[in-house]
Amino acid sequence: MSTKAGWVLALVLILAAGLRGWAAYEYSEQHPLRDAPTIDEASYDQWAVELAGGDWMGEEVFFQEPLYPYFLGVSYAVLGRDLLMIRLLQAALGVLTCYLIAKLGQRLAGEWAGVLAAGLFACLPSAVLMPCLLLKPNLHMPLFCALALAITRSGPGGILRWFQIGLLGALCALLRGNSLVLLGVFFAWSLLPIPRGLPSFVRCFSFLLGVSLVLGPVAWRNHEVGGVYTLTTSGAGTNLYGGNYLGNPMGVATELPWVRGIPKYEADDWRYEAERRTGEALTATGVSRYWLGQTLRSFVHSPGAHAKIFWNKLRATLGYYPVPDNHSLVWDARYVTALGLPLPGFGVLSALGLAGGAVFLLLRSRRDVLFESEEAGMRALILFGLYLLTIVLTVTSMRARMPLAVLMAPIAAAWALSVYRRPHVSSILVACVTAAFVAWPAFSAEEQAQDLAERDYNLIVTELRSGPPTEGTKARVRNLVSSYPSTARFKILEAELHFAESVRLRAAGDEVTGMMEEQAALRLLDELDAMVDLSARTRMSADRLGGWIHTKRRDWSRAERCFRRAREFDPEGADLKAAHAQALVGAAEQRGPSAERAQLASEARRLIAELRLGEVPAEMRTALSRRLDALERK
């Protein structure tokens, strides 16, 4: 790289560091969820805390890809759980990704293409936001870019290159399971005969050695804790089904009727539903195979519907709108100034990147103007197409498509420089077509507003769990319910707010108003109970809340019924099991000597015995056992 281009690249990297550092600092200071990671973030955070505390082995087959939590766990062990420091560390990884993209752009179309590609990625709002979040793309993107550099290197490649492809591809598979598909393609590529290259068995051995060094220990660990050799996770079948469920026409990350979208519950919820349908006890791999089979069956029976879902996912993946998953770029921009700057978004990158790919594939006369190395350009486009295919086959979202930006940036830069150096009407027309495709909305304005409402919902849940409701929390709940009066989960949230207010008022000595708030919560739950179209997941949430309200009222019979119904959805949940046991004891105490009382007491004792050490306070277990002993003596 020339001195001039090197200086400009240095300025681009400084810009990338400044934007990401600024966003990380603002997020850590101003964002309402800065100290309360949600959903996947919360899962990774808790997992990392356990790892930093010394539990490096775990107890179950991995359901989520493990490499990022282990990276986070090591960071916690070294830096402590200082989220600002973690965000700044991830910002540094973002700058590293910009540098690697510059090297990739330089390989494809020269040094200035590398500088422009790094600049495009440096200013990409979703890439600026990502270091603020405890999510996998922060580690995946630099590794994926390093993989792209290994693949696009000219020539057949030697032993070291194929070892790198295997090693980097396996690391990517421990961050996103869809990369396992890429490993299969790379394996087939290593077997192809290449003139004047290494023998295929040498390339294949080098590749498999790299893969084995990464995935071998994971498979061994999964066997040690779960009795099965699983290369990465047991979630392949569930991920495929979730992204192709006929009730999810856009193929986005969403909660299915029988699954809570919270990682600590997901694996069990998928298993419970699979076991309910089959009537058999299933292992983790058995659950994955069941949902894989259900997906393939659905493909055969409804090919037209699935073709439409694939098309929707393609449009959503390549479109301008950042599909939320845990976080929404638009919502987070309310709190992070850097995200509100007039920066070129994913739509610009997508339109120009697609234009570059289309020009290369359709206009042979422009190939030499677009890429300096046609071989490297073709390999980059193949890698882009393969990764895009894995997203279309599974689930799409803003964070799922982030690795595509790593490849789009250099291709987009190559197209822009080719037009600057030698303008051509056909290239510009192709870009107009791709821009129109990207700008074609995949989601209506109403659906986008619903996405923002879901972020408000997550914020309210966090606020209600952290203490008494504030005026801001109450206003957000009222706004949600008035905007979406028929949404059951928002009604449950309103009932939870009334219950929290009841607890606060009674603690302050206002029994009358507290009772009125409690009655308002019960009325809302009665309305939901009368609805016949509630999903099992939503009905469980309503029953759980109803159980807690009746527990507070010492109405043990109703509390017991609520918790029993809730446990039909989540039979092994420790919190529900303990609450049900408490309600059973209370209901037994309110009955005179009878067979019914004995049955309630017996069931309570069984549930208490099933609770593992540490799942409930020892004092609670002891107190319930003593109450049961007293009942037996009567």
C-alpha positions as CSV (number, residue, x, y, z in Angstrom):
1,M,0.0,0.0,0.0
2,S,1.4,3.4,-1.0
3,T,2.2,6.0,1.7
4,K,-0.8,8.2,0.7
5,A,-3.2,5.3,0.9
6,G,-1.7,4.2,4.1
7,W,-2.2,7.6,5.8
8,V,-5.8,7.7,4.6
9,L,-6.4,4.2,5.9
10,A,-5.0,5.3,9.2
11,L,-7.5,8.2,9.4
12,V,-10.3,5.8,8.5
13,L,-9.3,3.5,11.4
14,I,-9.1,6.4,13.7
15,L,-12.6,7.4,12.6
16,A,-13.8,3.8,13.2
17,A,-12.3,3.8,16.7
18,G,-13.8,7.2,17.5
19,L,-17.3,6.3,16.4
20,R,-17.3,2.9,18.2
21,G,-15.6,4.3,21.3
22,W,-18.1,7.2,21.4
23,A,-21.1,4.9,21.0
24,A,-19.7,2.5,23.7
25,Y,-19.3,5.4,26.2
26,E,-22.7,6.9,25.5
27,Y,-24.4,3.5,25.7
28,S,-22.7,2.8,29.0
29,E,-23.7,6.2,30.4
30,Q,-27.2,6.9,28.9
31,H,-28.8,3.7,27.7
32,P,-31.6,2.4,30.0
33,L,-30.4,-1.2,29.5
34,R,-26.7,-0.3,30.0
35,D,-26.4,-2.5,33.1
36,A,-29.2,-4.9,32.4
37,P,-28.4,-7.1,29.4
38,T,-31.5,-8.7,27.9
39,I,-32.4,-12.0,26.2
40,D,-29.3,-13.4,24.5
41,E,-27.1,-10.7,26.0
42,A,-28.3,-11.8,29.5
43,S,-27.6,-15.4,28.7
44,Y,-24.1,-14.7,27.5
45,D,-23.4,-12.4,30.5
46,Q,-24.6,-15.0,33.0
47,W,-22.7,-17.8,31.2
48,A,-19.5,-15.6,31.2
49,V,-19.9,-14.9,34.9
50,E,-20.1,-18.7,35.6
51,L,-17.0,-19.3,33.4
52,A,-15.0,-16.5,35.1
53,G,-16.0,-18.1,38.4
54,G,-14.3,-21.4,37.3
55,D,-17.1,-23.5,35.8
56,W,-15.4,-24.0,32.5
57,M,-17.0,-27.4,31.8
58,G,-20.7,-26.9,32.3
59,E,-23.3,-29.6,32.7
60,E,-25.3,-29.9,29.4
61,V,-24.7,-30.2,25.7
62,F,-24.3,-26.8,24.2
63,F,-27.6,-25.3,22.9
64,Q,-26.0,-21.9,22.0
65,E,-22.7,-21.5,20.2
66,P,-20.1,-21.4,23.0
67,L,-17.1,-19.4,21.6
68,Y,-18.4,-15.9,22.4
69,P,-19.5,-16.7,26.0
70,Y,-16.0,-18.2,26.5
71,F,-14.4,-15.1,25.1
72,L,-16.5,-13.0,27.4
73,G,-15.7,-15.3,30.3
74,V,-12.0,-14.9,29.8
75,S,-12.5,-11.1,29.5
76,Y,-14.4,-11.0,32.7
77,A,-11.7,-13.1,34.4
78,V,-9.0,-10.6,33.3
79,L,-10.9,-7.3,33.3
80,G,-13.7,-8.0,35.8
81,R,-17.3,-7.5,34.8
82,D,-16.8,-3.9,33.7
83,L,-19.2,-3.6,30.8
84,L,-17.7,-0.3,29.6
85,M,-14.3,-2.0,29.3
86,I,-15.8,-5.0,27.5
87,R,-17.6,-2.6,25.1
88,L,-14.3,-0.8,24.4
89,L,-12.6,-4.1,23.8
90,Q,-15.3,-5.0,21.3
91,A,-14.8,-1.6,19.7
92,A,-11.2,-2.5,19.2
93,L,-12.3,-5.7,17.5
94,G,-14.5,-3.6,15.3
95,V,-11.4,-1.5,14.3
96,L,-9.5,-4.7,13.6
97,T,-12.4,-5.8,11.3
98,C,-12.1,-2.5,9.4
99,Y,-8.4,-3.2,8.9
100,L,-9.0,-6.7,7.6
101,I,-11.7,-5.4,5.3
102,A,-9.2,-3.0,3.9
103,K,-6.8,-5.9,3.2
104,L,-9.6,-7.8,1.5
105,G,-10.6,-4.8,-0.6
106,Q,-7.0,-4.3,-1.6
107,R,-6.8,-7.9,-2.7
108,L,-9.9,-7.6,-4.8
109,A,-9.6,-4.2,-6.4
110,G,-6.5,-2.4,-5.2
111,E,-5.4,-0.2,-2.3
112,W,-7.9,2.5,-2.8
113,A,-10.7,0.0,-2.9
114,G,-9.4,-1.3,0.4
115,V,-9.5,2.2,1.9
116,L,-13.0,2.9,0.7
117,A,-14.3,-0.5,1.9
118,A,-12.9,0.2,5.3
119,G,-14.5,3.6,5.3
120,L,-17.9,2.2,4.4
121,F,-17.8,-0.4,7.1
122,A,-16.3,2.1,9.7
123,C,-19.4,4.3,9.2
124,L,-22.0,1.5,9.0
125,P,-24.5,2.3,11.9
126,S,-25.2,-1.3,12.8
127,A,-21.4,-2.0,13.0
128,V,-21.1,1.1,15.2
129,L,-23.8,-0.2,17.5
130,M,-22.6,-3.8,17.7
131,P,-19.7,-3.3,20.2
132,C,-22.2,-1.8,22.7
133,L,-24.0,-5.2,22.8
134,L,-22.9,-8.5,24.3
135,L,-23.5,-10.4,21.1
136,K,-21.6,-12.8,18.9
137,P,-21.0,-10.7,15.8
138,N,-18.3,-8.7,17.6
139,L,-16.1,-11.8,17.6
140,H,-17.5,-13.4,14.5
141,M,-16.9,-10.5,12.0
142,P,-13.1,-10.3,12.4
143,L,-12.8,-14.1,12.2
144,F,-15.1,-14.3,9.2
145,C,-13.1,-11.6,7.4
146,A,-9.9,-13.5,8.2
147,L,-11.5,-16.6,6.7
148,A,-12.5,-14.5,3.6
149,L,-8.8,-13.4,3.2
150,A,-7.6,-17.0,3.4
151,I,-10.2,-18.1,0.8
152,T,-9.6,-15.3,-1.7
153,R,-5.8,-15.7,-1.7
154,S,-4.8,-16.5,-5.3
155,G,-3.6,-20.0,-6.4
156,P,-4.5,-23.5,-5.2
157,G,-3.0,-22.9,-1.8
158,G,-0.5,-24.8,0.3
159,I,-0.8,-26.8,3.5
160,L,-0.8,-23.7,5.7
161,R,-3.7,-22.1,3.8
162,W,-5.9,-25.1,4.0
163,F,-5.1,-25.5,7.7
164,Q,-6.1,-21.8,8.2
165,I,-9.4,-22.3,6.3
166,G,-10.3,-25.3,8.5
167,L,-9.3,-23.5,11.7
168,L,-11.1,-20.2,10.9
169,G,-14.1,-22.0,9.5
170,A,-14.5,-24.1,12.6
171,L,-14.1,-21.0,14.9
172,C,-16.8,-19.3,12.9
173,A,-19.0,-22.4,13.4
174,L,-18.6,-22.0,17.1
175,L,-20.1,-18.5,16.7
176,R,-22.8,-19.1,14.2
177,G,-24.0,-22.7,13.5
178,N,-24.9,-21.9,9.9
179,S,-21.1,-21.9,9.2
180,L,-21.2,-25.7,9.5
181,V,-22.7,-25.6,6.0
182,L,-19.6,-23.6,4.8
183,L,-17.3,-26.3,6.3
184,G,-19.1,-28.9,4.2
185,V,-18.5,-26.9,1.1
186,F,-14.8,-26.2,2.0
187,F,-14.3,-29.9,2.6
188,A,-15.7,-30.7,-0.9
189,W,-13.5,-28.0,-2.4
190,S,-10.4,-29.5,-0.8
191,L,-11.2,-32.8,-2.5
192,L,-11.3,-31.3,-6.0
193,P,-8.3,-32.1,-8.3
194,I,-6.3,-28.9,-9.0
195,P,-3.6,-28.9,-11.7
196,R,-0.2,-28.0,-10.3
197,G,-1.5,-28.0,-6.8
198,L,-1.1,-30.1,-3.8
199,P,-2.6,-33.6,-3.9
200,S,-6.3,-33.5,-2.8
201,F,-5.6,-35.8,0.2
202,V,-3.0,-33.4,1.5
203,R,-5.3,-30.4,1.2
204,C,-8.1,-32.4,2.8
205,F,-5.9,-33.6,5.6
206,S,-4.7,-30.0,6.3
207,F,-8.3,-28.7,6.3
208,L,-9.6,-31.4,8.6
209,L,-6.7,-31.0,11.0
210,G,-7.6,-27.3,11.4
211,V,-11.3,-28.2,11.9
212,S,-10.4,-31.0,14.4
213,L,-8.2,-28.8,16.6
214,V,-11.3,-26.5,17.2
215,L,-14.3,-28.8,17.1
216,G,-12.7,-31.9,18.5
217,P,-12.5,-30.6,22.1
218,V,-16.0,-29.3,21.8
219,A,-17.3,-32.7,20.7
220,W,-15.4,-34.4,23.5
221,R,-16.8,-31.9,26.0
222,N,-20.4,-32.5,24.8
223,H,-19.9,-36.2,25.1
224,E,-18.5,-35.9,28.6
225,V,-21.4,-33.9,29.9
226,G,-24.3,-35.2,27.7
227,G,-23.2,-38.6,26.4
228,V,-23.4,-37.6,22.7
229,Y,-20.7,-36.4,20.3
230,T,-22.1,-33.1,19.0
231,L,-19.7,-30.9,17.0
232,T,-21.1,-27.6,18.1
233,T,-24.6,-27.4,19.5
234,S,-27.8,-29.3,19.7
235,G,-29.9,-26.4,18.3
236,A,-29.5,-27.0,14.5
237,G,-33.0,-28.5,14.1
238,T,-34.8,-25.9,16.2
239,N,-33.0,-23.0,14.4
240,L,-34.1,-24.4,11.0
241,Y,-37.7,-25.0,12.1
242,G,-37.9,-21.5,13.8
243,G,-36.9,-19.7,10.6
244,N,-39.2,-21.8,8.4
245,Y,-42.3,-22.1,10.6
246,L,-45.4,-21.4,8.5
247,G,-46.6,-19.0,11.2
248,N,-43.5,-16.9,10.8
249,P,-43.9,-15.7,7.2
250,M,-40.9,-13.3,7.3
251,G,-38.5,-15.9,8.8
252,V,-37.3,-13.5,11.5
253,A,-36.3,-14.3,15.1
254,T,-39.5,-14.6,16.9
255,E,-41.2,-16.4,19.8
256,L,-43.2,-19.5,18.6
257,P,-46.4,-20.3,20.5
258,W,-44.6,-23.0,22.6
259,V,-41.2,-21.3,23.1
260,R,-40.2,-18.5,25.3
261,G,-37.6,-16.4,23.5
262,I,-35.2,-16.4,26.4
263,P,-32.2,-18.7,26.1
264,K,-32.4,-20.1,29.7
265,Y,-35.8,-21.6,28.7
266,E,-35.5,-22.2,25.0
267,A,-33.9,-25.6,25.0
268,D,-36.4,-27.0,27.5
269,D,-39.4,-25.5,25.8
270,W,-38.4,-27.1,22.4
271,R,-37.9,-30.4,24.2
272,Y,-41.2,-30.3,26.1
273,E,-43.1,-29.6,22.9
274,A,-41.3,-32.4,21.0
275,E,-41.9,-34.8,23.8
276,R,-45.5,-33.8,24.0
277,R,-46.0,-34.5,20.3
278,T,-44.1,-37.8,20.2
279,G,-45.0,-39.1,23.6
280,E,-41.4,-40.1,24.2
281,A,-38.5,-38.8,26.3
282,L,-35.9,-37.3,23.9
283,T,-32.2,-36.5,24.2
284,A,-30.8,-33.1,23.1
285,T,-29.8,-34.5,19.7
286,G,-33.1,-36.4,19.5
287,V,-34.9,-33.0,19.9
288,S,-32.9,-31.5,17.1
289,R,-33.5,-34.5,14.8
290,Y,-37.3,-34.2,15.5
291,W,-37.5,-30.6,14.6
292,L,-35.3,-31.1,11.5
293,G,-37.7,-33.8,10.4
294,Q,-40.7,-31.6,11.0
295,T,-39.0,-28.9,8.9
296,L,-38.3,-31.2,6.0
297,R,-41.9,-32.6,6.2
298,S,-43.2,-29.0,6.0
299,F,-41.0,-28.3,2.9
300,V,-42.5,-31.3,1.1
301,H,-46.2,-30.6,2.1
302,S,-46.1,-26.8,1.5
303,P,-43.4,-25.9,-1.0
304,G,-45.2,-22.8,-2.2
305,A,-45.5,-21.3,1.3
306,H,-41.8,-22.0,2.0
307,A,-40.7,-20.5,-1.3
308,K,-42.5,-17.3,-0.2
309,I,-40.8,-17.4,3.2
310,F,-37.4,-17.8,1.5
311,W,-38.1,-14.8,-0.8
312,N,-39.2,-12.7,2.2
313,K,-36.0,-13.6,4.1
314,L,-33.9,-12.7,1.0
315,R,-35.6,-9.3,0.8
316,A,-35.3,-8.7,4.5
317,T,-31.6,-9.8,4.6
318,L,-30.6,-7.6,1.7
319,G,-33.0,-4.7,2.4
320,Y,-32.3,-1.4,4.1
321,Y,-34.3,-2.1,7.2
322,P,-32.3,-3.5,10.2
323,V,-34.5,-6.3,11.4
324,P,-34.4,-6.3,15.2
325,D,-33.3,-9.3,17.2
326,N,-32.9,-8.5,20.9
327,H,-32.0,-4.9,19.9
328,S,-33.4,-2.4,17.4
329,L,-31.0,0.0,15.7
330,V,-33.7,2.6,15.4
331,W,-34.8,2.3,19.1
332,D,-31.2,2.4,20.4
333,A,-30.5,5.5,18.4
334,R,-32.7,7.3,20.9
335,Y,-30.0,7.0,23.4
336,V,-26.8,6.8,21.4
337,T,-26.0,10.0,19.4
338,A,-23.5,8.4,17.1
339,L,-26.3,6.2,15.7
340,G,-28.3,9.3,14.7
341,L,-25.6,10.7,12.5
342,P,-26.3,10.8,8.7
343,L,-24.1,7.8,8.0
344,P,-24.5,5.5,5.0
345,G,-26.6,2.5,6.2
346,F,-26.7,-1.1,5.3
347,G,-29.0,-0.2,2.3
348,V,-26.2,1.7,0.6
349,L,-23.7,-1.1,1.2
350,S,-26.2,-3.7,0.0
351,A,-27.2,-1.8,-3.2
352,L,-23.6,-1.1,-4.2
353,G,-22.4,-4.6,-3.2
354,L,-25.2,-6.3,-5.2
355,A,-24.4,-4.0,-8.1
356,G,-20.8,-5.0,-8.0
357,G,-21.7,-8.7,-7.9
358,A,-24.2,-8.4,-10.7
359,V,-21.7,-6.5,-12.9
360,F,-19.1,-9.1,-12.4
361,L,-21.5,-12.0,-13.2
362,L,-23.4,-10.4,-16.0
363,L,-21.1,-8.0,-17.8
364,R,-17.9,-9.9,-18.7
365,S,-16.5,-6.8,-20.4
366,R,-16.4,-5.0,-17.1
367,R,-14.7,-7.7,-15.0
368,D,-11.2,-6.3,-15.5
369,V,-12.3,-2.8,-14.5
370,L,-14.1,-4.2,-11.4
371,F,-11.6,-6.6,-9.8
372,E,-7.9,-6.7,-10.2
373,S,-8.1,-10.5,-9.6
374,E,-11.0,-12.2,-11.2
375,E,-10.2,-15.4,-9.2
376,A,-10.3,-13.6,-5.9
377,G,-13.5,-11.7,-6.9
378,M,-15.3,-15.0,-7.9
379,R,-14.3,-16.6,-4.6
380,A,-15.5,-13.6,-2.6
381,L,-18.9,-13.7,-4.4
382,I,-19.2,-17.5,-3.9
383,L,-18.5,-17.0,-0.2
384,F,-21.1,-14.2,-0.1
385,G,-23.7,-16.4,-1.9
386,L,-23.1,-19.3,0.4
387,Y,-23.4,-17.3,3.6
388,L,-26.5,-15.6,2.2
389,L,-28.0,-19.0,1.5
390,T,-27.4,-20.1,5.1
391,I,-29.3,-17.1,6.4
392,V,-32.2,-17.6,4.0
393,L,-32.4,-21.2,5.1
394,T,-32.5,-20.3,8.8
395,V,-33.4,-17.0,10.5
396,T,-32.7,-13.5,9.3
397,S,-32.0,-10.4,11.5
398,M,-29.7,-7.4,11.7
399,R,-27.0,-9.3,13.5
400,A,-27.4,-12.4,11.4
401,R,-26.5,-10.5,8.3
402,M,-23.6,-8.5,9.7
403,P,-21.0,-10.9,8.2
404,L,-22.4,-10.1,4.8
405,A,-21.3,-6.5,5.3
406,V,-17.7,-7.8,5.6
407,L,-17.9,-9.0,2.0
408,M,-20.3,-6.3,0.7
409,A,-18.0,-3.4,1.7
410,P,-15.0,-4.4,-0.6
411,I,-17.3,-5.4,-3.5
412,A,-19.2,-2.1,-3.1
413,A,-15.9,-0.2,-3.1
414,A,-14.8,-2.0,-6.2
415,W,-18.0,-1.1,-8.0
416,A,-17.7,2.6,-7.0
417,L,-14.1,2.9,-8.1
418,S,-14.8,1.1,-11.4
419,V,-17.5,3.6,-12.2
420,Y,-15.3,6.5,-11.1
421,R,-12.4,5.3,-13.3
422,R,-14.4,4.3,-16.3
423,P,-18.1,5.3,-16.2
424,H,-20.4,3.0,-18.0
425,V,-24.2,3.2,-18.5
426,S,-24.7,-0.5,-17.9
427,S,-23.0,-0.5,-14.5
428,I,-25.1,2.5,-13.4
429,L,-28.3,0.9,-14.6
430,V,-27.5,-2.3,-12.7
431,A,-26.9,-0.2,-9.6
432,C,-30.3,1.5,-10.1
433,V,-32.0,-1.9,-10.2
434,T,-30.2,-3.2,-7.1
435,A,-31.0,0.1,-5.2
436,A,-34.7,-0.3,-6.1
437,F,-34.6,-3.9,-4.8
438,V,-33.0,-2.9,-1.5
439,A,-35.4,0.1,-1.1
440,W,-38.5,-2.1,-1.7
441,P,-39.9,-2.4,1.9
442,A,-40.1,-5.9,3.2
443,F,-41.9,-4.7,6.3
444,S,-44.8,-2.3,6.5
445,A,-44.7,0.9,8.6
446,E,-47.0,-0.8,11.1
447,E,-44.7,-3.8,11.5
448,Q,-41.7,-1.5,12.0
449,A,-43.7,0.4,14.7
450,Q,-44.5,-3.0,16.3
451,D,-40.8,-3.7,16.4
452,L,-40.2,-0.5,18.4
453,A,-43.1,-1.4,20.7
454,E,-41.3,-4.7,21.4
455,R,-38.2,-2.9,22.5
456,D,-40.4,-0.7,24.9
457,Y,-41.9,-4.0,26.2
458,N,-38.4,-5.4,27.0
459,L,-37.5,-2.1,28.7
460,I,-40.7,-2.2,30.8
461,V,-40.1,-5.8,31.8
462,T,-36.6,-4.9,33.0
463,E,-37.8,-1.9,34.9
464,L,-40.6,-3.9,36.7
465,R,-38.1,-6.6,37.7
466,S,-35.6,-4.0,39.1
467,G,-37.9,-2.2,41.5
468,P,-41.2,-0.3,42.1
469,P,-42.7,1.1,38.8
470,T,-41.7,4.7,38.0
471,E,-44.0,7.3,36.3
472,G,-42.0,6.7,33.1
473,T,-42.7,3.0,33.3
474,K,-46.4,3.6,33.9
475,A,-46.5,6.0,30.9
476,R,-44.8,3.4,28.6
477,V,-47.3,0.7,29.7
478,R,-50.3,3.0,29.0
479,N,-48.9,3.9,25.6
480,L,-48.3,0.3,24.7
481,V,-51.8,-0.9,25.7
482,S,-53.5,2.1,24.1
483,S,-51.6,1.5,20.8
484,Y,-52.0,-2.3,20.8
485,P,-55.2,-3.0,22.8
486,S,-55.6,-6.6,21.5
487,T,-52.0,-7.7,22.2
488,A,-52.2,-10.3,25.0
489,R,-48.7,-10.0,26.3
490,F,-49.1,-6.2,26.7
491,K,-52.2,-6.8,28.7
492,I,-50.2,-9.2,31.0
493,L,-47.7,-6.4,31.3
494,E,-50.4,-4.0,32.4
495,A,-51.7,-6.6,34.9
496,E,-48.1,-7.0,36.2
497,L,-47.9,-3.2,36.6
498,H,-51.1,-3.1,38.6
499,F,-49.8,-5.9,40.9
500,A,-46.5,-4.1,41.4
501,E,-48.4,-0.9,42.3
502,S,-50.6,-2.9,44.7
503,V,-47.5,-4.3,46.5
504,R,-45.9,-0.8,46.7
505,L,-49.1,0.8,48.0
506,R,-49.7,-1.8,50.7
507,A,-46.2,-1.5,51.8
508,A,-46.8,2.2,52.2
509,G,-49.9,1.5,54.3
510,D,-52.5,2.3,51.6
511,E,-54.6,-0.9,51.8
512,V,-57.7,0.4,50.0
513,T,-55.9,1.7,46.9
514,G,-53.6,-1.3,46.9
515,M,-56.6,-3.7,46.9
516,M,-58.1,-1.7,43.9
517,E,-54.9,-2.1,41.9
518,E,-54.9,-5.8,42.8
519,Q,-58.5,-6.2,41.6
520,A,-57.6,-4.4,38.3
521,A,-54.8,-6.9,37.7
522,L,-57.2,-9.8,38.3
523,R,-59.8,-8.4,36.0
524,L,-57.3,-8.2,33.2
525,L,-56.2,-11.8,33.8
526,D,-59.8,-12.9,33.8
527,E,-60.3,-11.3,30.4
528,L,-57.2,-13.2,29.1
529,D,-58.5,-16.4,30.7
530,A,-61.7,-16.1,28.7
531,M,-59.8,-15.9,25.4
532,V,-59.6,-19.1,23.5
533,D,-56.9,-18.2,21.0
534,L,-54.1,-17.5,23.4
535,S,-50.8,-19.3,22.7
536,A,-49.6,-21.8,25.3
537,R,-46.7,-19.5,26.1
538,T,-48.9,-16.5,26.7
539,R,-51.4,-18.4,28.8
540,M,-48.5,-19.7,30.9
541,S,-47.3,-16.1,31.6
542,A,-50.8,-15.1,32.6
543,D,-51.2,-18.2,34.9
544,R,-47.9,-17.5,36.5
545,L,-48.7,-13.9,37.3
546,G,-52.2,-15.0,38.5
547,G,-50.5,-17.6,40.8
548,W,-48.3,-14.9,42.4
549,I,-51.2,-12.5,42.9
550,H,-53.3,-15.2,44.6
551,T,-50.3,-16.2,46.7
552,K,-50.0,-12.7,47.9
553,R,-53.8,-12.8,48.8
554,R,-53.3,-16.2,50.6
555,D,-55.9,-17.6,48.2
556,W,-54.0,-20.9,48.1
557,S,-56.6,-22.9,46.1
558,R,-56.6,-20.4,43.2
559,A,-52.9,-20.0,43.4
560,E,-52.4,-23.8,43.2
561,R,-54.7,-24.0,40.1
562,C,-52.8,-21.2,38.4
563,F,-49.4,-22.7,39.1
564,R,-50.5,-26.2,38.0
565,R,-51.7,-24.9,34.7
566,A,-48.5,-22.9,34.2
567,R,-46.4,-26.0,34.9
568,E,-48.2,-27.8,32.1
569,F,-46.1,-25.6,29.8
570,D,-42.9,-25.6,32.0
571,P,-43.0,-28.7,34.2
572,E,-39.3,-28.5,35.3
573,G,-39.0,-24.8,35.9
574,A,-37.6,-24.4,39.5
575,D,-39.4,-21.2,40.3
576,L,-42.7,-22.5,39.2
577,K,-42.2,-25.8,41.0
578,A,-41.3,-24.1,44.2
579,A,-44.2,-21.7,43.9
580,H,-46.6,-24.6,43.2
581,A,-45.2,-26.5,46.2
582,Q,-45.9,-23.5,48.5
583,A,-49.4,-23.2,47.1
584,L,-50.1,-26.9,47.7
585,V,-48.9,-26.6,51.3
586,G,-51.1,-23.6,51.8
587,A,-54.2,-25.2,50.2
588,A,-53.6,-28.4,52.3
589,E,-53.5,-26.3,55.5
590,Q,-56.8,-24.7,54.6
591,R,-58.6,-28.0,54.4
592,G,-59.7,-30.2,57.2
593,P,-58.4,-33.8,57.6
594,S,-59.3,-35.6,54.4
595,A,-58.0,-37.6,51.6
596,E,-57.8,-34.4,49.5
597,R,-55.5,-32.7,52.1
598,A,-53.3,-35.8,52.2
599,Q,-53.0,-35.8,48.4
600,L,-52.1,-32.1,48.3
601,A,-49.5,-32.6,51.0
602,S,-48.0,-35.6,49.2
603,E,-47.7,-33.8,45.9
604,A,-46.1,-30.8,47.7
605,R,-43.5,-33.1,49.4
606,R,-42.7,-34.7,46.0
607,L,-42.1,-31.3,44.4
608,I,-39.9,-30.2,47.3
609,A,-37.9,-33.4,46.9
610,E,-37.4,-32.7,43.2
611,L,-35.9,-29.3,43.7
612,R,-32.2,-29.4,43.5
613,L,-29.9,-27.8,46.0
614,G,-29.5,-24.1,45.2
615,E,-32.7,-23.8,43.1
616,V,-34.6,-22.4,46.1
617,P,-33.4,-20.9,49.4
618,A,-32.7,-23.6,52.0
619,E,-34.9,-21.7,54.5
620,M,-37.9,-22.0,52.2
621,R,-37.4,-25.7,51.7
622,T,-37.1,-26.2,55.5
623,A,-40.1,-24.1,56.3
624,L,-42.3,-26.0,53.9
625,S,-41.1,-29.3,55.1
626,R,-41.9,-28.4,58.7
627,R,-45.4,-27.2,57.7
628,L,-46.0,-30.5,56.0
629,D,-44.7,-32.4,59.1
630,A,-47.1,-30.4,61.2
631,L,-50.0,-31.3,58.9
632,E,-49.2,-35.1,59.1
633,R,-49.3,-34.9,63.0
634,K,-52.8,-33.4,63.0
